[in-house]
Amino acid sequence: MGELRIRQAVRGLVIDEDDRVLLVHFEFPYRSLWHSPGGGIEPGESHHEALGRELAEEAGLVGAEIGPHIWTRPHIFPFLDGSHDGQEEACYLVRTRAFEPAPQMTWEELRAEFVDDVRWWTLSEMAASSEMFAPNDLPRLVAEIITNGPSVAPLTVGI
């Protein structure tokens, strides 16, 4: 077996002044889940440039101040198009004022990337939900960041 083809990606844990979290819903053929906005880093882009682009495309958030790198999430899974064997995500904290999500991409373009919804969640909604989140323990991770602030060094989190 050859070396794994791992895509480098970024995500933004977007939290508003009421401690709501902005999440994107992915509807894959094999499962659905809620995840923070983000995606692959294009050639020549820095982490911050890629995250700025992704936040605008998926949520309509432009010019956000990108905070600290809060966690890294490596995971192996076959991309549906066969291009990669997994992804390593660097997640950054993004504190912002509440806004109505208005993606710059069309819903047709977003659905082609398996995105079918973007919405704000409260911690209590996340904790009470039977929905799947990524990382799986996202409600706990968000609660820790809201309560204690980000850790000094980025954490490595599971799937």
QUIMO-V166144 format. One record per helix or strand of 2 or more residues. SS is the DSSP state (alpha for helix, beta for strand). FROM is the first residue (numbers start at 1). TO is the last residue. If there is no record, write none. Layout:
SS FROM TO
SS FROM TO
This chain:
beta 6 15
beta 21 27
beta 32 35
beta 37 40
alpha 47 59
beta 69 76
beta 86 95
alpha 107 112
beta 115 121
alpha 123 128
beta 133 134
alpha 138 148
beta 155 156
